[in-house]
Amino acid sequence: MEVKIDIMQAIADGAGRPTHIMYRSNLSWSVMQNFVHSMEVQGLVITKDAEGRKSYLLTEKGQRVLQTYASVRKQLDVLAPIPTSNIILDKAR
């Protein structure tokens, strides 16, 4: 999931070309291609071919997924950490 989010964030930030996505997501070429293909099948990204150059764009679904992920992360970061001093470990298990 994190890899797909990294790819979608790279595309949202303007890195639509495959090599740019690869570098921003810190992935190898083949791994990036596999993830992008999977995301195309899921309807998260689309391929745009202009003048023989391939680039990727987020679909509306991809934008919603990225926004939802950002919202969940923000909500989780706002929550106060649970104090560990009140946790009792059951060593019998």
C-alpha positions as CSV (number, residue, x, y, z in Angstrom):
1,M,0.0,0.0,0.0
2,E,2.8,2.4,0.9
3,V,4.5,1.9,-2.5
4,K,1.2,2.6,-4.3
5,I,0.7,5.8,-2.2
6,D,4.3,6.9,-3.0
7,I,3.7,6.4,-6.7
8,M,0.3,8.3,-6.6
9,Q,1.9,11.1,-4.6
10,A,4.8,11.4,-7.1
11,I,2.2,11.6,-9.9
12,A,0.2,14.2,-8.0
13,D,3.3,16.2,-7.4
14,G,3.9,16.4,-11.1
15,A,6.2,13.4,-11.8
16,G,4.1,11.9,-14.5
17,R,6.9,10.5,-16.6
18,P,8.0,6.9,-15.8
19,T,11.6,7.7,-14.9
20,H,10.5,10.5,-12.6
21,I,8.0,8.3,-10.8
22,M,10.7,5.6,-10.5
23,Y,13.2,8.0,-8.9
24,R,10.8,9.8,-6.6
25,S,9.3,6.5,-5.4
26,N,12.8,4.9,-5.0
27,L,11.9,1.9,-7.1
28,S,13.6,-0.2,-9.8
29,W,12.2,0.1,-13.3
30,S,10.5,-3.3,-13.3
31,V,9.0,-3.0,-9.9
32,M,7.6,0.5,-10.7
33,Q,6.2,-0.8,-14.0
34,N,4.4,-3.7,-12.2
35,F,2.9,-1.4,-9.6
36,V,1.8,1.2,-12.2
37,H,0.2,-1.6,-14.3
38,S,-1.6,-2.9,-11.3
39,M,-2.8,0.6,-10.5
40,E,-4.0,1.1,-14.1
41,V,-6.1,-2.1,-13.7
42,Q,-7.5,-0.8,-10.5
43,G,-8.5,2.5,-12.1
44,L,-6.1,4.6,-10.0
45,V,-3.9,5.9,-12.9
46,I,-4.2,6.3,-16.6
47,T,-1.6,6.4,-19.3
48,K,-1.2,9.4,-21.5
49,D,0.8,9.0,-24.7
50,A,1.8,12.3,-26.3
51,E,4.4,12.6,-29.1
52,G,5.7,9.1,-28.3
53,R,6.3,9.9,-24.6
54,K,4.4,8.0,-22.0
55,S,3.2,9.7,-18.9
56,Y,0.8,8.9,-16.1
57,L,-2.1,10.8,-14.6
58,L,-4.2,10.1,-11.5
59,T,-7.8,9.3,-12.1
60,E,-10.5,10.8,-9.9
61,K,-10.5,7.5,-8.0
62,G,-6.7,7.8,-7.5
63,Q,-7.1,11.4,-6.3
64,R,-9.8,10.3,-3.8
65,V,-7.7,7.4,-2.5
66,L,-4.7,9.7,-2.0
67,Q,-6.9,12.3,-0.2
68,T,-8.4,9.6,2.0
69,Y,-5.0,8.3,2.9
70,A,-3.7,11.8,3.7
71,S,-6.8,12.4,5.9
72,V,-6.3,9.1,7.8
73,R,-2.6,9.8,8.4
74,K,-3.5,13.3,9.7
75,Q,-6.1,11.9,12.0
76,L,-3.8,9.2,13.4
77,D,-1.0,11.8,13.9
78,V,-3.3,13.9,15.9
79,L,-4.2,11.1,18.4
80,A,-2.1,11.1,21.5
81,P,0.1,8.1,22.0
82,I,-1.2,5.5,24.4
83,P,0.9,5.4,27.6
84,T,2.7,2.0,27.7
85,S,3.0,2.0,31.5
86,N,-0.7,0.9,31.8
87,I,-0.3,-2.1,29.5
88,I,-0.1,-5.4,31.3
89,L,1.6,-8.1,29.3
90,D,0.1,-11.6,29.6
91,K,3.2,-13.9,29.7
92,A,1.0,-17.0,30.1
93,R,0.3,-17.0,26.3
